[in-house]
Amino acid sequence: MLHLQHGGIEKQTITLANELSKDYDVEIISTYSMNCKPAYEVNDRVKIKYLMDTHPNRKEIADAIKAKNIFEVLKQGFIAVKILVLKKLLMEKQIKKLDCDYVLSTRVEFADMLSKFAPKDVTTITQEHLHDDSESYISKCKKAFKNLDYLVVLCEGSQNNFTKWLKDNKRIKIVRIPNILENVPNENAALKGNNLVSVGRLHPVKNFLGLIEVFNVVTKKVPEARLTIVGGGEELESLKGKVIEYGLQNNVTFTGMVSKQDVEAYMLSSDLYVMTSLTECFPMVLLEASSVGLPLISYDVPVGPCAIINNDENGYLIDFEETEKMAKKIVEILNNNSLKTRLAKASKENAYNYLPEKIMPLWHNLFNG
């Protein structure tokens, strides 16, 4: 791992480690400690080894540039180079001396190191959590996966893509294993209002600006509608500016970073989960929304949302950037209680397919050959 702080890859890897530790000895090797404990609960059976008691200094560099402090920019630039060099050398060293049966990479850069330096008697596995069909990314994957035993993908779309991209790699086996949903709560979403919710990093790839544009259209038909955006990130101020521009200050709430329990609470008080991301591989947040019985609506970007949403069963997929179409469908759901209830019931039922008892046998099958 790169670190064990907030993030989809980090959360899913910790969940997997916790489950695997019921049957195997498991250790997580994390490049950075980030000077704090993991963002998600790691059970006592899982060992953690940190290679660097530090974190990347991007913020320090940005602050120095903003302050126009040339000396500090140079100092932080030197520190950044040192961190990057150590990051590579220390992970290579750990990989060369691995004493295990199986090793799992979570990033292409680590997969490349496994391909070059892993001991011959260790089964090498990499897992891809991203969707990127650019030529540069495909080329990077071809090189990184050259000498690996397994590639674990999350959904059918990714499996089809990598089967095509890696057709000349005669060694690697491509296996589809979805992410794990830790549990399905007993509680169900209220479905008693006109409340929309969306969760994620406030980053351009999540396209919350597009969500606010959709919601602006929704409020023309349902003025009492409310939107809660859960998460933190660099786009907060620009998103708040867009809300003010549309005069939606009384309709939109930004919660900032909150705990897992608070995320669930916001979902439970909502009527519909909305996703407008530019790209998604296998969006865990859709499963989490499903687990509390929320209908789902998302732009139909490649690979991810269509692995979880079935049209007119547990939600709807809308052509990308069709703002008016998405808004119209949201309004239809909010105004039709029987439709909302039907979608919610199917959404909850689908969540049970991703519990550990369903997913972990797939991992055991991989380990057993």
C-alpha positions in Angstrom: 0.0 0.0 0.0 1.0 3.7 -0.4 -0.8 4.6 2.9 -3.7 3.6 5.1 -5.7 6.8 5.2 -9.0 7.7 3.7 -9.7 6.3 0.2 -11.6 3.6 -1.6 -8.5 1.4 -2.2 -7.3 1.8 1.3 -10.7 0.9 2.8 -11.2 -2.1 0.6 -7.7 -3.4 1.2 -8.1 -3.2 4.9 -11.4 -5.0 4.7 -9.8 -7.7 2.6 -6.9 -8.0 5.0 -9.3 -8.3 8.0 -11.2 -11.1 6.3 -8.1 -13.0 5.1 -6.6 -12.9 8.6 -9.4 -15.3 9.7 -7.6 -18.0 7.7 -4.1 -16.7 6.9 -1.2 -14.8 8.4 -1.5 -11.3 6.9 0.8 -8.3 6.8 0.2 -4.9 5.2 3.4 -3.1 4.0 2.6 0.6 3.7 5.0 3.1 2.3 3.9 6.0 4.5 2.7 6.1 8.1 1.2 9.6 7.5 2.1 10.1 11.2 -1.3 8.8 12.3 -3.2 5.5 12.8 -5.2 3.9 9.9 -8.4 5.6 8.9 -10.3 2.3 9.1 -10.3 -0.4 11.7 -7.6 -3.0 11.3 -8.1 -6.1 13.4 -5.4 -7.3 15.8 -4.5 -10.3 13.6 -3.2 -8.1 10.8 0.4 -6.9 11.1 1.3 -3.5 9.6 4.8 -2.5 8.6 5.5 1.2 7.7 8.5 1.9 5.5 8.6 5.7 6.2 7.4 7.6 9.3 6.4 10.5 7.2 4.0 11.7 4.3 4.4 13.3 0.9 5.0 17.1 1.3 2.8 18.4 -1.5 1.0 20.7 0.9 4.2 22.2 2.2 5.4 22.8 -1.3 2.0 24.4 -2.2 2.2 26.6 0.9 5.7 27.7 0.1 4.8 28.6 -3.5 1.7 30.5 -2.3 3.9 32.5 0.2 6.5 33.1 -2.6 9.2 31.9 -0.2 11.9 30.8 -2.6 14.1 29.3 0.1 11.3 27.2 1.4 10.3 26.1 -2.1 13.9 24.9 -2.7 14.0 23.2 0.7 10.7 21.4 0.2 11.7 20.5 -3.3 14.8 18.8 -2.0 12.7 17.0 0.7 10.3 15.8 -2.0 13.1 14.3 -4.1 14.5 12.5 -1.1 11.0 11.1 -0.2 10.4 9.9 -3.8 13.8 8.2 -3.9 13.4 6.5 -0.5 9.8 5.5 -1.4 11.1 3.5 -4.4 14.2 2.0 -2.8 12.6 1.0 0.5 9.7 -0.8 -1.2 12.1 -2.6 -3.6 14.1 -3.8 -0.7 11.0 -5.2 1.1 9.9 -6.9 -2.1 13.3 -8.6 -2.7 13.2 -10.1 0.8 9.5 -11.2 0.9 9.0 -14.4 2.9 5.4 -15.3 2.1 3.3 -17.5 -0.2 1.3 -14.7 -1.8 1.8 -11.0 -2.3 -0.8 -8.5 -3.5 -0.1 -5.2 -5.1 -2.7 -2.3 -5.0 -0.9 0.1 -7.5 0.6 -0.2 -10.9 4.0 1.1 -9.6 4.1 -1.6 -7.0 3.0 -4.3 -9.6 6.0 -3.2 -11.7 8.3 -3.7 -8.7 6.8 -7.2 -8.0 7.3 -8.1 -11.7 11.0 -7.2 -11.4 12.0 -8.1 -7.8 9.6 -10.6 -6.2 11.2 -14.0 -5.2 10.4 -16.7 -7.7 8.6 -18.9 -5.2 6.1 -16.2 -4.3 2.8 -16.1 -6.1 2.3 -12.5 -7.3 -1.1 -10.8 -7.6 -2.0 -7.3 -8.5 -5.5 -5.7 -8.2 -6.7 -2.8 -10.3 -9.2 -0.4 -8.7 -9.1 2.2 -11.5 -10.7 2.6 -14.9 -8.4 4.3 -17.5 -8.4 3.4 -21.1 -5.7 5.9 -22.2 -2.8 4.5 -24.3 -0.3 5.6 -21.6 -2.1 3.7 -18.9 -2.5 0.6 -21.0 1.2 0.7 -21.9 2.1 1.1 -18.3 0.0 -1.9 -17.3 1.4 -4.1 -20.0 4.9 -3.4 -18.7 4.1 -3.7 -15.0 2.1 -7.0 -15.3 4.7 -8.7 -17.5 5.9 -11.3 -14.9 2.9 -11.5 -12.6 0.7 -14.6 -11.9 -2.7 -13.0 -11.4 -4.6 -9.8 -12.1 -7.7 -9.4 -10.0 -10.3 -7.1 -11.5 -13.5 -5.9 -9.9 -16.2 -6.2 -12.6 -17.0 -7.7 -16.0 -16.1 -4.5 -17.9 -12.6 -4.4 -16.5 -12.1 -8.1 -17.2 -13.1 -7.6 -20.8 -10.7 -4.6 -21.2 -7.7 -6.3 -19.6 -8.3 -9.5 -21.5 -8.0 -7.5 -24.7 -5.1 -5.3 -23.5 -3.0 -8.2 -22.1 -3.7 -10.8 -24.9 0.1 -11.2 -25.5 0.8 -11.9 -21.8 0.8 -15.7 -21.7 1.5 -15.9 -18.0 -1.0 -13.8 -16.2 -4.4 -15.1 -15.3 -7.2 -12.5 -15.1 -9.7 -13.2 -12.3 -12.9 -11.2 -11.4 -13.5 -10.7 -7.7 -15.7 -7.8 -6.7 -15.1 -5.6 -3.7 -16.4 -6.7 -0.3 -19.3 -5.0 1.6 -18.6 -5.4 5.3 -22.2 -5.7 6.4 -25.8 -4.9 5.5 -27.4 -2.7 8.3 -30.7 -3.7 9.7 -32.0 -0.1 9.2 -33.4 1.1 6.0 -33.4 4.6 4.5 -36.3 6.8 5.5 -37.6 7.5 2.0 -40.0 10.1 3.4 -38.8 13.3 1.8 -37.0 14.8 -1.1 -33.5 14.3 0.1 -30.6 13.4 -2.2 -27.1 12.3 -1.1 -23.7 11.9 -2.7 -20.4 10.9 -1.1 -16.8 11.2 -2.2 -13.7 13.3 -2.5 -14.4 16.8 -3.7 -12.2 16.3 -6.7 -12.8 17.0 -10.4 -13.1 13.3 -11.3 -16.1 13.0 -9.0 -17.8 15.8 -11.0 -19.7 17.4 -8.1 -20.0 20.5 -10.2 -22.1 18.4 -12.6 -24.2 17.2 -9.7 -25.0 20.7 -8.6 -26.0 21.6 -12.1 -28.4 18.6 -12.2 -29.7 19.5 -8.8 -30.4 23.1 -9.9 -32.7 21.7 -12.6 -34.4 19.4 -10.0 -35.2 22.3 -7.7 -37.2 24.0 -10.5 -39.7 21.1 -10.3 -39.2 20.2 -6.6 -38.3 23.4 -4.7 -38.1 21.7 -1.4 -35.5 19.1 -2.5 -32.4 18.9 -0.5 -28.9 17.7 -1.5 -26.2 16.6 1.0 -22.6 16.3 -0.3 -20.5 14.2 2.0 -16.7 14.5 1.8 -13.8 16.9 1.7 -11.3 18.0 -0.9 -9.8 20.8 -2.9 -13.0 21.7 -4.8 -15.0 22.8 -1.7 -14.8 26.5 -2.2 -15.5 26.4 -6.0 -18.5 24.1 -5.3 -19.8 26.5 -2.7 -19.4 29.3 -5.2 -21.5 27.4 -7.7 -24.2 26.8 -5.0 -24.3 30.6 -4.3 -24.5 31.3 -8.0 -27.6 29.2 -8.4 -29.1 30.5 -5.1 -29.2 27.1 -3.6 -27.6 27.9 -0.2 -30.8 26.7 1.7 -30.9 23.5 -0.4 -27.3 22.2 -0.4 -25.3 21.0 2.6 -21.5 20.2 2.6 -20.6 18.0 5.5 -16.8 17.8 5.1 -15.0 14.6 6.0 -17.0 12.6 8.4 -16.9 9.1 10.0 -18.2 5.9 8.5 -21.1 6.0 11.0 -22.0 9.6 10.0 -21.9 8.6 6.3 -24.4 5.8 7.0 -26.6 8.3 9.0 -26.7 10.7 6.1 -27.7 7.9 3.8 -30.4 6.6 6.1 -32.0 10.1 6.1 -32.1 10.3 2.3 -34.4 9.2 -0.5 -32.0 8.7 -3.4 -28.2 8.3 -4.0 -26.9 10.3 -7.0 -23.5 9.8 -8.7 -22.1 12.1 -11.5 -18.5 10.9 -11.6 -16.5 11.2 -14.8 -15.1 7.7 -14.3 -15.5 4.9 -11.8 -14.2 1.3 -11.7 -16.3 -0.3 -9.0 -17.9 2.4 -6.8 -18.1 1.0 -3.3 -20.2 4.0 -2.3 -23.1 2.6 -4.5 -22.9 -0.7 -2.5 -23.0 1.2 0.7 -26.0 3.2 -0.4 -27.6 -0.1 -1.5 -27.0 -1.6 1.9 -29.3 0.9 3.5 -31.9 0.5 0.8 -31.4 3.6 -1.3 -32.4 3.8 -5.0 -29.4 4.6 -7.1 -28.9 6.9 -10.1 -25.7 7.5 -12.0 -24.2 8.7 -15.2 -23.4 5.6 -17.3 -19.7 6.0 -17.5 -17.6 3.0 -18.6 -17.2 -0.1 -16.4 -18.2 1.0 -12.9 -21.8 2.0 -12.3 -23.3 -0.6 -14.7 -21.7 -3.3 -12.6 -24.0 -2.4 -9.7 -27.1 -0.6 -11.2 -29.7 -2.4 -13.3 -32.0 -0.1 -15.1 -35.5 0.1 -13.6 -34.6 -2.5 -11.0 -32.5 -0.9 -8.3 -32.0 2.5 -10.0 -31.2 4.1 -13.3 -28.2 4.7 -15.6 -28.3 8.0 -17.5 -26.2 8.9 -20.6 -23.2 10.9 -19.5 -23.7 14.7 -19.0 -27.4 14.4 -20.0 -28.2 16.9 -17.2 -31.9 17.4 -18.1 -32.5 13.6 -18.4 -30.9 12.9 -15.0 -32.9 15.7 -13.4 -36.1 14.5 -15.0 -35.5 10.9 -13.7 -34.7 12.2 -10.2 -37.9 14.2 -10.1 -39.9 11.2 -11.3 -38.5 9.1 -8.4 -39.0 11.7 -5.8 -42.6 12.2 -6.9 -43.5 8.5 -7.1 -43.4 6.7 -3.7 -44.3 3.3 -5.1 -41.4 3.5 -7.6 -39.0 4.7 -4.9 -40.0 1.9 -2.6 -39.7 -0.8 -5.4 -36.2 0.5 -6.4 -35.1 0.7 -2.7 -36.2 -2.9 -2.0 -34.2 -4.3 -5.0 -31.2 -2.1 -4.0 -31.1 -3.6 -0.5 -31.4 -7.2 -1.9 -28.5 -6.6 -4.3 -26.2 -5.6 -1.4 -26.3 -9.1 0.1 -24.4 -10.4 -3.0 -21.3 -8.6 -1.8 -21.0 -9.7 1.8 -17.8 -11.6 2.9 -19.5 -15.0 2.8 -20.2 -14.4 -0.9 -16.9 -12.8 -1.9 -14.2 -14.5 0.2 -14.7 -18.0 -1.4 -13.5 -16.4 -4.7 -10.3 -15.4 -3.0 -9.9 -18.9 -1.4 -10.4 -20.4 -4.9 -7.6 -18.2 -6.2 -5.2 -19.2 -3.5 -6.1 -22.9 -3.9 -5.1 -22.7 -7.6 
